[in-house]
């Protein structure tokens, strides 16, 4: 991780090295927190955060599912995100807002614990590597199932849930693959550890429905809208692993990952196809402000004179 100058923590900007929590914090001991992954891009109009308010609405919804009352409004957190970007002078960066139950009581119940809110900003390239966006990634069907909706509410982007994702990621990488693909308990395709998944067959896009216990991805929603605007039919439907093997194209999407072609699943070669390329190009043009068609998704940051 590339350290930057400031982190926004509980209402103020603090030095990177001073953003600390107590080891007895509830969130550290029980994973009782929520977070977002958001990108700010260097655009012709200046630094612009992609779909910031949509991310923060999901952030608030995640907190609600964890019985967590955020001490700041969406608008206050939006302003804080702008402040930390400007303070660090970053034209392009990754934002990590996180809220967690802090230091108070160490019982399993979070009652009586304060809610701490932090926003980190730092430079971060393509999550799976720059080459992944060009040549595609290799994937492995994980032996770790995606947690069910009545086990842990995966509609919430909660910190503790990502132990499930970590195990799948580590398994795939230890086996020599770039990324994992996770199935539901009944064998349907769910998603990746940090990405949603799309299949292209005969010019139609297919993606698992939210009922598959997948995160309601902001990038997933973006790609659905862009694809439909470009004339593609998109269907949310149940998929099985052989749908991946026999697909014309497969790609994964996420804020960190952006749009990554999947060139192989379980050593079944798929390659990188034209639909993926078109959608990838349209997405990157959108987030970088090179297209006015979806420019309403960009939240431009006003940089102060001292950091511009």
C-alpha positions as CSV (number, residue, x, y, z in Angstrom):
1,X,0.0,0.0,0.0
2,X,1.2,3.5,-0.9
3,X,1.0,5.7,2.2
4,X,-0.4,9.2,1.7
5,X,-0.4,12.2,4.0
6,X,-3.8,12.3,5.6
7,X,-6.7,10.0,6.6
8,X,-10.1,11.3,7.6
9,X,-11.0,9.8,10.9
10,X,-14.1,10.5,13.0
11,X,-14.6,14.0,11.6
12,X,-11.0,15.3,11.2
13,X,-8.0,14.8,9.0
14,X,-5.2,13.1,10.8
15,X,-1.7,12.1,9.8
16,X,-1.5,8.6,8.2
17,X,0.7,7.2,11.0
18,X,-1.7,8.5,13.7
19,X,-4.9,6.8,12.4
20,X,-5.0,4.1,15.1
21,X,-7.5,2.0,16.9
22,X,-7.4,0.1,20.2
23,X,-6.7,-3.7,20.0
24,X,-9.8,-4.3,22.0
25,X,-12.0,-2.6,19.4
26,X,-15.1,-4.7,18.7
27,X,-14.6,-4.5,14.9
28,X,-11.1,-5.9,15.1
29,X,-12.2,-8.8,17.3
30,X,-15.5,-9.7,15.6
31,X,-15.3,-8.2,12.1
32,X,-18.3,-6.0,12.9
33,X,-17.7,-3.3,10.3
34,X,-18.8,-2.2,6.9
35,X,-16.8,-0.6,4.1
36,X,-16.8,0.6,0.5
37,X,-14.3,0.5,-2.3
38,X,-14.6,3.6,-4.5
39,X,-12.4,5.1,-7.2
40,X,-11.5,8.6,-8.1
41,X,-10.2,9.2,-11.6
42,X,-8.2,12.0,-13.3
43,X,-10.6,13.4,-15.8
44,X,-10.6,16.5,-18.1
45,X,-12.7,18.3,-15.4
46,X,-10.3,17.4,-12.6
47,X,-10.4,14.5,-10.1
48,X,-13.8,12.9,-10.1
49,X,-15.2,10.1,-7.9
50,X,-17.2,7.6,-9.8
51,X,-20.8,7.1,-8.4
52,X,-19.8,8.3,-5.0
53,X,-23.3,8.9,-3.7
54,X,-24.4,5.4,-4.9
55,X,-21.5,3.9,-3.0
56,X,-22.4,5.8,0.2
57,X,-26.0,4.8,0.0
58,X,-24.8,1.2,-0.1
59,X,-22.5,2.0,2.8
60,X,-25.4,3.3,4.9
61,X,-27.5,0.3,3.9
62,X,-24.7,-2.1,5.0
63,X,-24.6,-0.3,8.3
64,X,-28.3,-0.6,8.8
65,X,-28.2,-4.4,8.3
66,X,-25.5,-4.6,11.0
67,X,-27.7,-2.6,13.4
68,X,-25.2,0.2,13.1
69,X,-26.2,3.9,13.3
70,X,-23.6,5.9,11.4
71,X,-22.8,9.1,13.2
72,X,-22.5,11.0,9.9
73,X,-25.0,11.6,7.1
74,X,-24.3,10.5,3.5
75,X,-23.7,14.2,2.6
76,X,-21.2,14.6,5.4
77,X,-19.3,11.5,4.4
78,X,-19.3,12.7,0.8
79,X,-17.8,16.0,1.8
80,X,-15.2,14.1,3.9
81,X,-14.3,12.0,0.9
82,X,-13.7,15.2,-1.1
83,X,-11.6,16.6,1.7
84,X,-9.3,13.7,2.0
85,X,-8.7,13.6,-1.7
86,X,-7.9,17.3,-1.8
87,X,-5.7,17.0,1.3
88,X,-3.6,14.3,-0.3
89,X,-3.5,16.1,-3.7
90,X,-4.4,12.9,-5.6
91,X,-5.8,13.3,-9.1
92,X,-6.5,9.6,-9.1
93,X,-6.9,7.3,-6.1
94,X,-8.8,4.5,-4.4
95,X,-11.1,5.5,-1.5
96,X,-11.8,3.1,1.4
97,X,-14.6,4.4,3.8
98,X,-14.9,2.0,6.7
99,X,-17.2,2.1,9.7
100,X,-16.8,-0.3,12.6
101,X,-17.8,-0.8,16.2
102,X,-15.0,0.6,18.3
103,X,-13.5,0.4,21.7
104,X,-16.1,-0.2,24.5
105,X,-17.4,-3.6,25.5
106,X,-15.8,-6.8,24.2
107,X,-18.9,-9.0,24.4
108,X,-20.3,-10.4,21.1
109,X,-23.2,-7.9,21.3
110,X,-22.1,-4.5,19.9
111,X,-24.4,-2.6,22.3
112,X,-22.6,0.3,24.0
113,X,-19.7,0.5,21.5
114,X,-19.1,3.7,19.6
115,X,-19.1,3.6,15.8
116,X,-15.9,4.9,14.3
117,X,-15.8,6.1,10.7
118,X,-12.6,6.4,8.6
119,X,-11.8,7.3,5.0
120,X,-8.5,6.2,3.5
121,X,-7.3,7.4,0.1
122,X,-4.3,6.1,-1.7
123,X,-3.0,5.4,-5.3
124,X,-4.0,1.9,-6.5
125,X,-3.8,0.5,-10.0
126,X,-5.8,-2.4,-11.5
127,X,-6.6,-4.8,-8.7
128,X,-5.6,-7.9,-10.7
129,X,-2.8,-6.1,-12.6
130,X,-2.7,-3.9,-15.6
131,X,-2.0,-6.9,-17.9
132,X,-5.2,-8.5,-16.7
133,X,-7.3,-5.9,-18.4
134,X,-5.6,-6.6,-21.7
135,X,-4.9,-10.4,-21.8
136,X,-7.5,-11.5,-19.3
137,X,-7.3,-13.6,-16.1
138,X,-7.3,-17.3,-15.3
139,X,-9.9,-18.5,-12.7
140,X,-10.6,-21.5,-10.6
141,X,-14.0,-22.7,-9.3
142,X,-13.4,-22.5,-5.5
143,X,-14.1,-25.2,-3.0
144,X,-15.3,-22.5,-0.7
145,X,-19.0,-21.7,-1.2
146,X,-20.4,-18.2,-1.2
147,X,-22.1,-17.7,2.2
148,X,-25.9,-17.9,2.0
149,X,-28.2,-15.0,2.6
150,X,-29.5,-16.5,5.9
151,X,-26.0,-17.2,7.1
152,X,-24.5,-13.7,6.8
153,X,-26.3,-10.9,4.9
154,X,-24.1,-10.6,1.8
155,X,-26.2,-7.7,0.6
156,X,-24.1,-5.8,3.2
157,X,-20.5,-5.1,2.3
158,X,-19.4,-6.1,5.8
159,X,-15.8,-6.6,6.9
160,X,-16.3,-10.0,8.5
161,X,-17.9,-11.5,5.4
162,X,-14.7,-11.1,3.5
163,X,-13.1,-13.9,5.3
164,X,-15.1,-16.0,2.9
165,X,-13.6,-14.1,0.0
166,X,-10.1,-14.3,1.4
167,X,-10.1,-18.1,1.7
168,X,-11.3,-18.4,-1.9
169,X,-8.7,-15.9,-3.2
170,X,-5.8,-17.6,-1.3
171,X,-6.9,-21.1,-2.5
172,X,-6.9,-19.9,-6.2
173,X,-3.6,-18.1,-6.0
174,X,-1.8,-20.9,-4.2
175,X,-3.0,-23.1,-7.0
176,X,-1.6,-20.7,-9.6
177,X,-4.7,-19.0,-10.8
178,X,-5.4,-15.2,-10.8
179,X,-8.8,-15.3,-9.2
180,X,-11.5,-17.6,-7.8
181,X,-15.1,-18.0,-8.9
182,X,-17.5,-19.0,-6.1
183,X,-20.6,-21.1,-6.2
184,X,-23.7,-21.0,-4.0
185,X,-24.5,-23.9,-1.6
186,X,-26.7,-25.5,-4.3
187,X,-24.0,-25.2,-7.0
188,X,-25.0,-22.1,-9.0
189,X,-22.5,-19.5,-10.0
190,X,-22.4,-16.7,-7.5
191,X,-19.5,-14.3,-8.0
192,X,-15.8,-13.7,-7.4
193,X,-14.2,-12.9,-4.1
194,X,-14.4,-9.2,-4.9
195,X,-16.2,-9.1,-8.3
196,X,-19.5,-9.8,-10.0
197,X,-19.5,-12.0,-13.1
198,X,-21.0,-11.9,-16.6
199,X,-21.3,-14.5,-19.3
200,X,-21.7,-13.7,-23.0
201,X,-23.5,-16.2,-25.2
202,X,-24.8,-15.6,-28.7
203,X,-24.5,-11.8,-28.1
204,X,-26.6,-11.9,-24.9
205,X,-25.2,-11.0,-21.5
206,X,-26.1,-13.2,-18.5
207,X,-25.3,-12.5,-14.9
208,X,-26.4,-14.2,-11.6
209,X,-29.4,-12.6,-9.8
210,X,-29.0,-10.9,-6.4
211,X,-30.7,-13.9,-4.9
212,X,-27.5,-15.8,-5.4
213,X,-26.2,-14.0,-2.2
214,X,-24.0,-11.7,-4.3
215,X,-23.2,-8.2,-3.4
216,X,-25.3,-5.6,-5.4
217,X,-22.3,-4.3,-7.2
218,X,-22.1,-0.7,-8.3
219,X,-19.9,-1.7,-11.3
220,X,-22.3,-4.6,-12.0
221,X,-25.2,-2.1,-12.2
222,X,-23.0,0.3,-14.3
223,X,-22.2,-2.5,-16.9
224,X,-25.8,-3.5,-17.1
225,X,-26.9,0.0,-17.9
226,X,-24.0,0.6,-20.3
227,X,-24.6,-2.7,-22.1
228,X,-28.4,-2.0,-22.5
229,X,-27.6,1.5,-23.8
230,X,-25.3,0.0,-26.4
231,X,-28.1,-2.3,-27.5
232,X,-27.3,-5.6,-25.7
233,X,-29.8,-7.7,-23.9
234,X,-28.9,-8.4,-20.3
235,X,-30.6,-11.2,-18.4
236,X,-30.3,-12.0,-14.7
237,X,-30.4,-15.8,-14.5
238,X,-29.1,-18.9,-12.7
239,X,-25.8,-20.1,-14.2
240,X,-24.0,-23.4,-13.6
241,X,-20.3,-24.0,-14.0
242,X,-20.6,-25.5,-17.4
243,X,-22.2,-22.3,-18.6
244,X,-18.8,-20.7,-17.9
245,X,-16.9,-23.5,-19.8
246,X,-19.2,-23.1,-22.8
247,X,-19.5,-19.4,-22.9
248,X,-18.4,-17.2,-25.8
249,X,-17.0,-14.7,-23.3
250,X,-16.7,-14.3,-19.5
251,X,-15.7,-11.2,-17.6
252,X,-15.6,-10.0,-14.1
253,X,-16.3,-6.5,-12.8
254,X,-15.8,-4.5,-9.7
255,X,-14.6,-1.1,-8.5
256,X,-11.1,-2.3,-7.9
257,X,-11.0,-4.8,-10.7
258,X,-12.9,-2.5,-13.2
259,X,-13.6,-4.8,-16.2
260,X,-11.3,-7.9,-16.4
261,X,-11.8,-10.4,-19.2
262,X,-11.7,-14.1,-18.0
263,X,-9.6,-16.0,-20.5
264,X,-9.9,-19.4,-18.8
265,X,-12.0,-21.1,-16.2
266,X,-10.7,-24.3,-14.6
267,X,-8.1,-24.6,-17.5
268,X,-10.9,-24.4,-20.1
269,X,-9.7,-21.7,-22.5
270,X,-12.3,-19.1,-23.4
271,X,-10.2,-16.2,-24.7
272,X,-11.0,-12.5,-24.7
273,X,-13.9,-11.5,-26.9
274,X,-15.3,-8.4,-28.7
275,X,-18.3,-7.8,-26.4
276,X,-16.0,-7.7,-23.4
277,X,-13.7,-5.3,-25.2
278,X,-16.5,-3.0,-26.2
279,X,-17.9,-2.8,-22.7
280,X,-14.5,-2.5,-21.1
281,X,-13.7,0.4,-23.4
282,X,-17.0,2.1,-22.7
283,X,-16.6,1.7,-19.0
284,X,-13.1,3.1,-19.0
285,X,-14.2,6.0,-21.2
286,X,-17.0,6.7,-18.7
287,X,-14.9,6.7,-15.5
288,X,-12.1,8.8,-17.1
289,X,-14.6,11.4,-18.3
290,X,-13.9,10.8,-21.9
291,X,-17.6,10.2,-22.7
292,X,-20.4,12.6,-21.9
293,X,-23.0,9.9,-22.3
294,X,-22.7,8.8,-18.7
295,X,-21.0,11.8,-17.2
296,X,-23.7,12.2,-14.5
297,X,-22.0,9.4,-12.6
298,X,-18.9,11.6,-12.0
299,X,-18.6,13.6,-8.8
300,X,-15.9,16.2,-9.5
301,X,-13.7,17.2,-6.5
302,X,-12.7,20.8,-6.0
303,X,-9.0,20.7,-5.2
304,X,-7.8,23.6,-2.9
305,X,-5.1,25.9,-4.3
306,X,-2.5,24.3,-2.1
307,X,-3.0,20.8,-3.4
308,X,-4.1,21.4,-7.0
